[in-house]
Amino acid sequence: MAASKDLNDPSIYAEGLYLAALASEKTSVVQWLTGLDEPESDPLYTWHSYFADRLMELAPRPELGFRPRSNQPPAAPKIGRNDPCPCGSGKKFKQCHIDDAEAVSWKLGSPTPAIRAVAISRVVHELDREALDEIPRDLLSDLPKSEMAVAYHDMGEMVEGIDLLDEVLDGPREEEFLLYDYWLARFAEWLVEADRPKEAEDFLLDEYDNPRAVEAHQVAQKLAAFYLDQGDPDNAETWVNVTLEQDGENPFNYYLQGLMHHSMESWEKAIAGYEKALNYADNYREQEREAMVEMLQEALERAKAQQPVEETEEA
């Protein structure tokens, strides 16, 4: 069994503060938080970007008159002279920020709840099953709980993952930067994956009738997608129409409409839905717009390729 890490160990978050103090770009800090080369692909990108800003504000800056707040500073990560500089420049540490190293103080005192939440969230993916089980859940906020749920799910421990995510969604949902609409979709997907589709359906219907921290039209989208995945075009059409009534300029709603007609092999209507979605693509969130357009174009090309020749000639 791998040794369980001390989740309050300052070294867990010290590395992030070190990056924040030396990095020339926020991207380096977000990469540390997400562990991704392209952090924009992370569903919690907005949250991580916000936290990166706070992290850089917290970073010790002697030139601004920073003063220690603790007599027991956490230890800074050890970086060798020939190691890559953590600022992300690609240069060796000795050729880049080594002269600034001694100026960076680590006397930051206890981590804020936000720092601890992100630190724990990062750590849980490194733990084995037994170590995960040892984490006291009552001390955790929704963010690390959701990450623990993913860790269990990725281990194939579906029941534990579903139960833990259920705790997050059944709670007060007060974590300001946690994307609860994303976790609603994951929860429903996991229930279907566990061969519990009726529970997924009931959960989404109840969420639509009693929305909390997620807008009703977002739940309607998930219901439309759920019924499409279940091969139920009649119910899918009902909820696609609901989404369009609630927001007639949302490209994702027309994408769902295109998928619905695609599943019925109504090629002209499917193509029209995808094209309308592309027309409204500029209304989509900027961070996700490029991926959305690419997905729509692929769907449109697929529908055109599958459309029978005689229908194309008639059109």
Residue pairs with C-beta under 8 A, 6 or more apart in sequence:
1 128
1 130
1 131
2 127
2 128
2 131
3 131
4 127
4 130
4 131
4 134
5 12
5 123
5 126
5 127
5 131
7 116
7 119
7 120
7 123
7 135
8 111
8 116
10 73
10 74
10 75
10 106
10 111
11 74
11 75
11 77
12 119
12 122
12 123
13 74
13 111
13 115
13 116
13 118
13 119
14 74
14 75
14 76
14 77
14 106
15 32
15 77
15 86
16 29
16 32
16 33
16 55
16 115
16 118
16 119
17 55
17 58
17 59
17 60
17 106
17 108
18 76
18 77
18 86
18 104
18 106
19 28
19 29
19 32
19 86
19 87
20 29
20 52
20 55
20 56
20 58
20 59
21 59
21 60
21 61
21 104
22 85
22 86
22 87
22 97
22 100
22 104
23 29
23 56
23 86
23 87
23 88
24 87
24 88
24 89
25 88
26 49
26 52
26 53
26 56
27 39
27 88
28 86
28 87
28 88
29 52
29 55
29 56
30 39
30 45
30 48
30 49
30 52
31 37
31 39
31 88
33 39
33 48
33 51
33 52
33 55
33 118
33 122
34 42
34 44
34 45
34 48
35 122
35 125
36 42
39 45
39 48
40 287
42 48
43 179
43 182
44 177
44 178
44 179
44 182
45 287
46 177
46 179
46 287
47 143
47 177
47 178
47 179
48 118
50 177
51 114
51 118
51 177
54 114
55 115
58 108
58 112
58 115
60 66
60 104
60 105
60 106
60 107
60 108
62 103
62 105
66 105
68 105
68 107
68 108
68 109
69 107
69 108
69 109
70 107
70 108
70 109
70 110
71 107
73 105
73 106
73 107
73 108
74 106
74 108
75 106
76 101
76 104
76 106
79 86
79 93
79 101
80 93
81 92
81 93
81 94
81 98
82 92
82 93
82 94
83 92
83 93
84 90
84 91
84 92
84 93
85 91
85 92
85 93
85 95
85 96
85 97
85 98
86 93
86 97
87 96
87 97
89 96
111 119
113 141
117 140
117 141
117 143
117 144
118 143
120 135
120 140
120 144
120 147
121 143
121 144
121 146
121 147
122 147
124 132
124 135
124 144
124 147
124 148
124 151
125 147
125 150
125 151
125 154
127 135
127 151
129 152
129 155
129 157
132 148
132 151
132 152
135 148
137 145
137 148
137 164
137 167
140 148
141 175
142 168
142 171
142 173
142 174
142 175
142 178
143 175
143 177
143 178
145 164
145 165
145 167
145 168
146 164
146 165
146 168
146 178
146 183
148 164
149 160
149 161
149 162
149 164
149 165
149 168
150 161
151 161
152 158
152 160
152 161
152 164
153 161
153 162
153 190
158 190
158 193
158 194
159 194
161 190
162 187
162 190
162 191
162 194
165 183
165 186
165 187
165 190
166 187
168 183
169 180
169 183
169 184
169 187
173 180
173 212
173 213
180 212
180 213
180 214
181 214
181 215
181 218
181 219
181 222
184 204
184 207
184 214
184 218
184 219
184 222
185 222
185 225
187 200
187 203
188 200
188 203
188 204
188 222
188 226
189 200
191 197
191 199
191 200
191 203
192 200
192 226
192 229
192 230
197 230
200 226
201 226
201 230
204 219
204 222
204 223
204 226
205 223
207 214
207 219
208 216
208 219
208 220
208 223
211 219
216 246
217 242
217 243
217 246
217 247
217 250
220 239
220 242
220 243
220 246
221 239
221 243
221 252
221 253
221 256
223 235
223 239
223 242
224 236
224 239
224 240
224 242
224 243
224 256
224 260
225 256
227 233
227 235
227 236
227 238
227 239
228 236
228 256
228 259
228 260
228 263
231 263
233 260
233 263
233 264
236 256
236 260
236 263
237 260
240 253
240 256
240 257
240 260
243 250
243 253
243 256
244 253
244 254
244 257
247 253
249 280
249 283
250 280
250 283
250 284
251 277
251 278
251 279
251 280
251 281
251 283
251 284
251 292
251 296
252 277
252 284
252 292
253 277
254 273
254 274
254 276
254 277
254 280
255 273
255 274
255 277
255 292
255 295
255 296
255 299
256 273
257 269
257 273
257 276
257 277
258 269
258 270
258 271
258 272
258 273
258 274
258 277
258 299
258 300
258 303
259 270
259 273
259 299
260 273
261 267
261 269
261 270
261 272
261 273
262 270
262 299
262 302
262 303
265 306
267 303
267 304
267 306
267 307
267 308
267 311
268 307
268 311
268 315
270 303
271 300
271 303
271 304
271 307
274 296
274 299
274 300
274 303
275 300
277 296
278 293
278 296
278 297
278 300
281 289
281 292
281 293
281 296
282 289
284 292
304 312
